[in-house]
Amino acid sequence: MSTVPASFPASMQAIVAREPGDASVLALAERPVPMPGAGEVLLRVRAAGINRPDIMQRQGIARPAPGVTDVLGLEVCGEVAACGPGVDSALLGQRRMALVPGGGYAPWCVAAVAHSFAVPARRTDAEAAALPEGLFTVWHNLFELGRLAMGETVLIHGAAGGIGTLAVQMAHAAGCTVIVTARDAARFAALEALGADLAVCWPTTDFVQACLDFTGGRGVDVVLDIVGGDYVRRNLQAMAFGGRHVSLSFMQGSAVTVELLTLMQRQLSLHSSTMRPQTHFEKARMAQALARHVLPLLESGRIAPRLHASLPLAQAAQAHGLLESGQVFGKLVLVP
C-alpha cells in the first residue's frame, strides 16, 4: 500500500523552460507535488545534478517522454518522504540518489526504487546528486557497449566534464590505461590525480599522433567521444585493430563521414546511446550491475564525483550559462 501523508503540500516551485531558448528562459513555476506510484518513492530533494541533456531539453532539441513532467533535472539526491505501492516503508527517511526521467530541479521529485541507490555514508548530498547520470552513462557506454577490459587503453574526450571525470576514475579502477583530452593544461595535474596516464591539450597538440606515440603505434582500444563531427574520423585513426568507438554526444555536429573500408579492414566498430530513452527494465538492470561493481568503489573512496560548484535552485539559469561556458571542471548541482 502507499504511504503518502495527507499533510503534504499540493504544489511547489520548480524550474521549467518557458519556451525553447537560451538560459534566460529558465524560470520558477508552480507545479503539483508529484505522488509516487507503484515501485516509486517521493524524495524531498536535497540536491539535483545538472547535465547537458538538460540544456538540450531547454533548447527544444530533446523533449520529455509523454507523461513525464516538464520540470528539468535527471538526477537527484533526497530523503525518502513517501513510498508508493509495493515499496518497503523501511526506506522512509533514507537518503537515496536516483536517476529520474525528469523533475529533479524541484523541492520534491518521484524516483523509481529500481533506479536508485542508498547514498554511501561518506558522500554529501551534493556529491550524491552529481553521480547517477554519470554512473549509468559511463557503465553502459564504456563497459557494456565499449567492452573496455583490464589492460586495455581508452581515449576519453571531454575528460574535465561531469561524465568525463567519472569515466577516468572508473576506467583507472578497472585496470586500464587512460588517455584524456582537455582544453586547459592547468587541469592536467588534477586529471592525472583522478587516474589519467596521459593528458593531451587538444587546442595545441594532435591527439591522434599523441595516442599513437604513447601506445608505440598500436592505438587505443576504446574511444569515448562527446565531440562528433570530424573528431570521429580522427578518432578512428587513433584506434587499434578491433577498437570500439562510443559516441555520447556531438558538440561539433551529428553528421559524420566514415570510410567503411577502414572499419572493415581494421575491424573497428561504432556504438552510441542515450540514457533517457532506455526502458525501465534496462535501467533497472544497469542499476543492479552498478550496485555490484561500482557502488563498492564509491563506498571505499576509490571513485568520487568532482564538484565544481553548488548553486541555489533559483539560480538554475546562471548554472546553465556556466556549464555552457566550458569553464566547469566536474559537476554543477542545484540545491533547493
N, C-alpha and C positions, 0 to 999 in steps of 0.2 A: 504494500500500500504506500501511498505518497505521504511524506512527512513535510508538509508545507504550512508553516504557521499562518494563521489568518491575519496576523498583525503586520505582515509585510507591506511595504509601500506599494501603491498601484503603479506609480510612474517614477521615472528617473531622468537625469540629464546625461545624454550620451553624445558622442561625436559622430556626425554624419557628413557626407559631402552634399551640399545643397544642389549642386549641379556638377557636371564634369568640368575639370579645370585645374588650375594650379593650387598651391597650398592654401590660398586665401578662401577657397570655397568650403573649407572645413569649419564647422560651427557646432556649438552645443544645441541639441534639440531634445524635446521631451519625447520619451518613448516609454511604452509599458515595461515594467519589470517582468522579465520572462519567467515562466514557471517550468520546472523540469518535467520531462516526460519519462517514459519507461527507460530504465538504464542510464538516466541522467542525474546530475546534481546541479543545484544552483550555487554558484560561487559568489561570495562577497569579494569583489576584485580588489586585490592589494597592489597589483602592478600588471601592465599589459605591454608586450613587446611590439615593436614597430618593424615592419618588413616591407620589402619592395612590392610584393603583391598588394599591399595596402595602397601604395602610390598608384599602381595600375588601376585599382578599383576607383580611386579618387579621380583619375584621369578619364575614366569611362572605357578603358581598354578591357578590363576584366569586370565581370558583374557577379554578384552573389547568385548562387543557385536558387531556383524557385522555392519560395517558402522560407529562405534564410533572411534574417534581419539585414537592414541597410546600415546598421551600426558597424563601423570598421573594426578590425582587430582580429588576428588569427591565433594568438597565443596569450595565455594569462596565467597568473598565479593568484590563488584566492583561498579563502576559508569556506569550507562546505557549510552552507546555511540551511539547505533543504535538500531532501532526497526524493527522487521520483519513484514510481512503482518499480519494485524489483531490486532496489538499491538498499544495501545494508545500512541501517541508521547509525551503525557504529562509526560511519565516516563523518558524521556531523562534528563540526569543529576542526576537522583535519585540514592542514594546508595541502593543497594539490596544485600541480602545474598541468596545463592541458592545452592540446591542440584543438582549436574550435573552428567551425566554418564561418564565423563572423561574430560580432558582438563584444569584442574584447575592450574597446575604448569606452568603457562604461563602469559604473559602480557595481553592477550586477551582471552576471553572464552565466548562461547554461552551457554545460560541458558533458560529453559522454564519458562515463566512468572508464570505458574501454579505451579511450584516447587520452587518458590522464595518468599521472603518477603521484604518489606521495612525495612531497618535497624533502630531499635529504636535509637532515638537521643542520648541516654546516652551510647551507645555502640561504641567502637572504631572499626576501620576496622579489626584489628587483632582479636578482640573478636567476631565480627560478622562472620568472616571466620571460627572460631572454633565451630560454632553452628549447621549448617544444618544437617550434617550426624548424629550427636548425637541426635538432636531433633527428626528426623524422626525415627531413630532406637529405641530410648527409648519409644517413644509414641506407636509405632506399637507393639513392643515386650512386654513391661511391662504392658501397659494399654489395648491394644486390644487383643493380644494373651494370656497374663498372667492374664488379667481381674483384676488387682490389684485395690482394692477399699478401701475407707476410713475405718480406724480402723483395717486393716489387717497388717500383718508383712511380710516384704520382706528381703531376704538374697541376697546381691549384692557382687559377686566376682569381683576382679579387680577394686575395687572402686576408686583407685587412678588414673585410666586412664581417657581419654577424655570422653568416654561413661559413665564410672562409676561415675565420679564427677557430670555429669548431671543427671544420674539416681537417685543418692542420693537426690539431690535437688528436683527433680520432685516428687519423692515418698514422701518426707517430706512435700512438699507443698500440696500433696493430702491427708494429714492427716494420713499417715501410719507410723508404727514403722519400723525403718531401721537398719538392722544389716549388717555390712560390713566386708570383709576380706582384709587385706593388708599385704605386706611383711615387712614393716618398721614401728615399733611402733612410730617413730618420726613423722609420718604423722597422727597419731590418732587425735590430737587436731584439726588439720585443717579439717579432715573428719567430726568430730563432729560439727565443726562450720558450715559445709555445711548441716548438718541435720542428721547425723548418731547418733543413740541411743546407739549402742554398736559396738565397733571396735575389731576385733579378729586378732591377729598376727598369720597367718597360719603356719609359719615355726616352731613355738613353742607351739601352742595351737590347740587342736582338735576342729575344728569349729562345728562339729556335736554336741558334748557334750555342747559346749558353747551356741548354739542355743536352745537346749532342756532345759538347765538350765535357760536361760534368759526368756523363754516362759512358765516356770513351767511344762515342759514335753510335752506341746502341739505341738511344732514345728512351722515352718514358713509356711505361706500361698503360697508364691511365691518365687522361686529361679531364679535369673538372672545369668547365668553362661557363662564364656568365656573359661573355662579350658578344659572341656570334659574329655575323658579318665576315670580314676577311680573316678574322682570327681562326676560324675553323680550318681553312686551307693551311694556315701556318701551323696550327696545332698538329695536323696530320704529318707535316714534315718533321715534327719533333718526336714522333711516336715510334716505338719499337715494333718489330714484327708481331702481329697478333694483338696490337694495342686496342684499347677501348676508349672511345671519346664520349663524354657525357655532357650534354648541354642543360644548364639550369635556367638560363635567361639569354637575352640577345640585345644588349645595350647598344651595339652597333648595327642592329638590324637582323631580322629573322630570315631574310633571303640570302642563301649562300650557294656558292658554286663548288661542287665536289667532283673530282675526277674518279669515276668508278673503277677505272683500270688500276689506279693506285690502291684503292681499297681491296680489290680482288688479289692483286699480286702480293700485297703485304698482309693480307688477311686482317685488315682493320675493320672495326665496327663502330657504328654511330648509335647512340642512345639518347633519350631525352624524356623528361617527365615534368609534371607539375603536381603539387600535393593536393591542391584544392579539389580537383575532380575525382580523386581516389574514393572508392566506395568505403562505407562504414567498416565493412569486414576487412578490407585491405589495410586500413589504418589501424584496426584492432590487431591484426597480425603483426604489423610493424611495431606496434607498442609492446607486444609480447617479446619480440626479438630485442628491442631496446632494453626492456627490463632485465633480460638475461645477460646481454653482452655489454651494455653501455652504462646503465644505472650504477653498477658497482664501481665503475671508474669515476663517476660523479661523487659517489659517497666517499671514496678514498681520497679525492682531490687530484687525481691524475688528469682529469678533464674539468675545466671550469669555464663559464662564459666570461667574455671580456666586455665589461660595461664601459661605454663612452660617457653616458650621462643619463640621469633620470629627470624628467620634467613633469610638471603638473598636467593632468588631463586637459585642462582648459588651454594649454599651450601646444596642442596637437599640431596646429598649423606651423608653428616655429620648428617643431621637431621634424616634420616632413621636409621643410626647407633645409634644415641642417643635413638630413640624410641625403637629399638630392645634391647638396653642395660638394659631395665627395670628401668631406673633411672628417667623417666619422670613422673611428678606429674601434671596431667591435659593434656593440648594440646600443640602441636607444630604447628606453622604456618610459611609459607614461604611468603616473601614479594618481588615482582618483582622490 
